[in-house]
């Protein structure tokens, strides 16, 4: 088999794993919603992070890589804002439709693109200005389609938490852009989980309830799906470009909404459906425009914080 054939084969495998990652991230949002039926979002998030740390704590090779780093400041930014993003995300999942919460969270590439332009002097094509209004118009339609009476445009506290999760995720990703890939993946992963535990722990303790057997099932599902999704994503980033990652990752929104509709019987109105199409189209447009002039190694810039 030639080198070219090996590369094509690895790329096809990476694309399948990227799809699997997106599906697992969407299923994770649904599992977190089920776990939040009795437990609080912060408690679910904290346990998700704690279980995520186990591979690093139990496997010496992973621990050594996790404790090898160059830019502690950037890892702290990544971990703190990434952990805060998940805290807001799981709060939104607890209180609103998990598909809506996921859609709001997955607008993160829009924010990371804006922050990279403002804070680390990356040049963004003016064509982004065409895609941004489409994405935000879609968000308004989706939220409006699930609005409770009396809410302005459908945005209540928990929808704002969903948007806040995307903004924090954008900050976290911008911090890693500044690092220029100087850190290994296990150091980044560990900072994300460790600081995630620290960020969510106070809120988890304030709302703590002892999990029963059913709760532990959904907590384990949430954590294992998150770990599986991250591992699939990590492999994919080596072979898949940023634009492809950004496009395929939006599949998580569709999975979360579909599971909510099928299992929880949550209605997807025609207004919300149009909004989903517009939002995903706008986010994909932003990803495409910001990725055209960037090398393949920048693929982690659109990886979700979940």
C-alpha positions in Angstrom: 0.0 0.0 0.0 1.4 3.4 -1.0 1.8 6.4 1.3 -1.0 8.2 -0.5 -3.3 5.2 0.0 -2.4 5.1 3.7 -3.2 8.8 4.0 -6.6 8.4 2.3 -7.4 5.4 4.5 -6.5 7.3 7.7 -8.5 10.3 6.5 -11.6 8.2 5.9 -11.2 6.6 9.4 -10.8 10.0 10.9 -14.0 11.3 9.2 -15.9 8.3 10.6 -14.5 9.0 14.1 -15.4 12.7 13.7 -19.0 11.7 13.0 -18.9 9.3 15.9 -17.6 12.1 18.1 -20.4 14.5 17.1 -23.0 11.8 17.7 -21.6 11.1 21.1 -21.5 14.8 22.1 -25.1 15.0 21.1 -26.0 11.9 23.0 -24.0 13.2 26.0 -26.3 16.3 26.1 -29.3 14.0 26.2 -27.8 11.8 28.9 -27.0 15.0 31.0 -30.6 16.0 30.6 -31.7 12.7 32.0 -29.2 12.9 34.9 -30.5 16.4 35.6 -34.0 15.1 36.2 -33.2 14.7 39.9 -29.6 16.2 40.2 -28.5 19.7 39.5 -26.6 20.6 36.3 -23.5 21.7 38.3 -23.4 18.3 40.1 -23.7 16.4 36.8 -20.9 18.6 35.3 -18.6 18.1 38.3 -19.0 14.3 38.3 -18.5 14.3 34.5 -15.2 16.1 35.0 -14.1 13.9 38.0 -14.7 10.7 36.0 -12.9 12.3 33.0 -9.8 12.7 35.2 -9.6 8.9 36.0 -7.5 7.9 32.9 -4.9 10.5 33.8 -4.8 9.5 37.5 -4.7 5.7 36.8 -2.4 5.4 33.8 1.2 6.6 34.5 2.0 7.3 30.9 -0.9 9.7 30.5 -0.1 11.3 33.9 3.5 12.0 32.8 2.3 13.7 29.6 -0.4 15.6 31.4 2.2 17.1 33.8 4.5 18.1 30.9 3.8 21.6 29.6 5.3 25.0 28.7 2.6 27.6 29.1 0.9 27.2 32.4 -0.9 30.5 32.0 -2.6 29.4 28.7 -3.6 26.1 30.2 -5.2 27.9 33.2 -7.1 30.1 30.8 -8.2 27.1 28.7 -9.2 25.0 31.8 -10.9 27.8 33.7 -13.0 29.1 30.8 -13.6 25.7 29.4 -14.8 24.5 32.8 -17.0 27.6 33.1 -18.4 26.9 29.6 -19.5 23.4 30.6 -21.0 24.7 33.9 -23.2 27.1 32.0 -23.9 24.5 29.3 -25.1 21.9 31.9 -27.2 24.5 33.7 -28.9 25.2 30.4 -29.4 21.5 29.7 -31.0 21.1 33.2 -33.6 23.7 32.6 -34.4 23.9 28.9 -34.6 21.6 25.8 -31.2 19.9 25.5 -31.2 20.5 21.7 -31.6 24.2 22.2 -28.9 24.2 24.9 -26.6 22.4 22.5 -27.3 24.7 19.6 -26.5 27.7 21.7 -23.3 26.1 23.0 -22.3 25.2 19.4 -22.2 28.8 18.3 -18.8 28.8 20.0 -16.8 29.0 16.7 -18.5 32.4 16.1 -17.2 33.8 19.4 -13.7 32.2 19.1 -13.3 33.8 15.7 -14.3 37.2 17.0 -12.0 36.9 20.1 -9.0 35.8 18.0 -9.4 38.9 15.9 -9.8 41.2 18.9 -7.2 39.8 21.3 -4.5 37.9 19.3 -4.6 39.9 16.1 -5.8 37.2 13.8 -7.2 38.5 10.5 -10.8 37.5 9.8 -12.3 37.8 6.3 -15.0 40.4 5.9 -17.1 37.6 4.4 -17.8 36.5 8.0 -20.1 39.5 8.3 -22.5 37.7 5.9 -22.6 34.5 8.0 -22.9 36.1 11.4 -26.4 37.6 11.0 -27.7 34.3 9.6 -26.4 32.4 12.7 -27.8 34.9 15.2 -31.2 35.1 13.3 -31.4 31.4 13.5 -30.7 31.4 17.3 -33.5 33.9 17.8 -35.9 31.8 15.8 -35.0 28.6 17.7 -35.3 30.1 21.1 -38.5 32.0 20.1 -39.9 28.6 19.0 -39.4 27.2 22.5 -40.3 30.4 24.4 -42.4 30.6 27.5 -45.1 33.3 27.6 -43.7 36.7 28.6 -40.1 36.1 27.6 -38.4 38.7 25.4 -37.7 37.0 22.1 -37.7 33.7 24.2 -34.5 34.5 26.0 -34.8 33.7 29.7 -32.0 33.1 32.2 -31.2 29.6 31.0 -31.1 30.5 27.4 -28.6 33.2 28.4 -26.6 30.5 30.2 -26.5 28.6 26.9 -25.1 31.6 25.1 -22.7 32.3 28.0 -21.3 28.7 27.6 -20.5 29.5 23.9 -18.8 32.8 24.8 -16.6 31.1 27.5 -15.8 28.3 25.1 -14.7 30.9 22.6 -12.4 32.4 25.1 -10.9 29.0 26.0 -10.3 28.2 22.4 -8.7 31.6 21.8 -6.3 30.9 24.6 -5.1 27.7 22.9 -4.8 29.5 19.6 -2.3 31.8 21.3 -0.4 28.7 22.5 0.3 27.8 18.8 0.0 24.1 19.7 2.9 24.2 22.1 1.1 21.9 24.5 0.4 18.2 24.2 -3.2 17.0 24.1 -3.1 15.3 27.5 -1.9 18.5 29.2 -4.8 20.4 27.6 -7.3 17.7 28.5 -6.2 17.5 32.1 -6.3 21.2 32.6 -9.8 21.2 31.2 -11.0 18.4 33.6 -9.1 19.5 36.7 -10.1 23.1 36.5 -13.6 22.0 35.5 -13.9 20.1 38.8 -12.7 23.2 40.7 -15.1 25.5 38.9 -18.2 23.3 39.3 -17.5 22.0 42.8 -18.8 24.9 44.9 -22.1 25.0 42.9 -22.3 21.2 43.0 -21.9 21.1 46.8 -24.6 23.8 47.2 -27.1 21.7 45.3 -25.8 18.2 46.2 -28.2 15.2 46.2 -27.0 11.6 46.7 -27.4 9.9 43.3 -29.5 6.7 43.2 -28.9 3.8 40.8 -30.7 5.4 37.9 -28.8 8.6 38.4 -25.5 6.8 38.4 -26.5 5.1 35.1 -27.0 8.5 33.4 -24.0 10.1 35.1 -21.8 7.2 33.8 -23.4 7.6 30.4 -22.7 11.3 30.3 -19.1 10.9 31.4 -18.3 7.9 29.1 -19.9 9.6 26.1 -17.9 12.7 26.8 -14.6 10.8 27.1 -15.3 8.7 24.0 -16.2 11.9 22.0 -13.1 13.6 23.1 -10.9 10.6 22.2 -12.5 10.3 18.8 -12.1 14.0 18.3 -8.4 14.0 19.3 -7.5 11.4 16.7 -9.6 13.1 14.0 -7.8 16.5 14.5 -4.6 15.0 13.2 -6.2 14.1 9.8 -9.2 16.4 9.4 -9.0 20.1 8.6 -10.7 22.8 10.7 -13.5 23.4 8.2 -14.5 19.8 8.1 -14.4 19.5 11.9 -16.6 22.6 12.2 -19.2 21.3 9.8 -19.4 17.7 11.2 -19.5 18.9 14.8 -22.8 20.6 14.2 -24.3 17.1 13.9 -24.3 17.1 17.7 -27.1 19.7 17.6 -29.3 17.5 15.4 -28.7 14.4 17.6 -29.5 16.2 20.8 -32.7 17.6 19.3 -33.8 14.3 17.8 -33.3 12.4 21.0 -35.2 15.0 22.9 -38.1 14.8 20.5 -38.1 11.0 20.3 -37.6 10.1 24.0 -38.8 13.2 25.9 -41.5 14.1 23.4 -40.2 17.7 23.1 -41.9 19.4 20.2 -39.8 21.0 17.4 -41.9 23.8 16.0 -41.6 24.9 12.4 -40.1 28.2 13.6 -37.5 26.3 15.6 -36.7 24.0 12.7 -36.1 26.9 10.4 -33.9 28.5 13.1 -31.9 25.3 13.4 -31.1 25.3 9.7 -30.2 29.0 9.7 -28.0 28.8 12.8 -26.1 25.7 11.6 -25.7 27.3 8.2 -24.4 30.5 9.7 -22.0 28.8 12.1 -20.7 26.6 9.2 -20.3 29.7 7.1 -18.2 31.3 9.8 -16.1 28.2 10.2 -15.6 27.9 6.4 -14.6 31.5 5.9 -12.2 31.5 8.9 -10.6 28.2 7.9 -9.9 28.8 4.2 -6.6 30.4 4.8 -5.5 28.4 7.7 -3.4 25.2 7.8 -4.8 21.8 8.6 -3.1 21.7 12.0 -5.5 24.4 13.2 -8.4 22.0 13.4 -8.6 22.0 17.2 -9.7 25.6 17.0 -13.2 24.6 16.4 -13.3 21.6 18.8 -16.3 21.9 21.2 -15.9 22.4 25.0 -18.3 19.8 26.3 
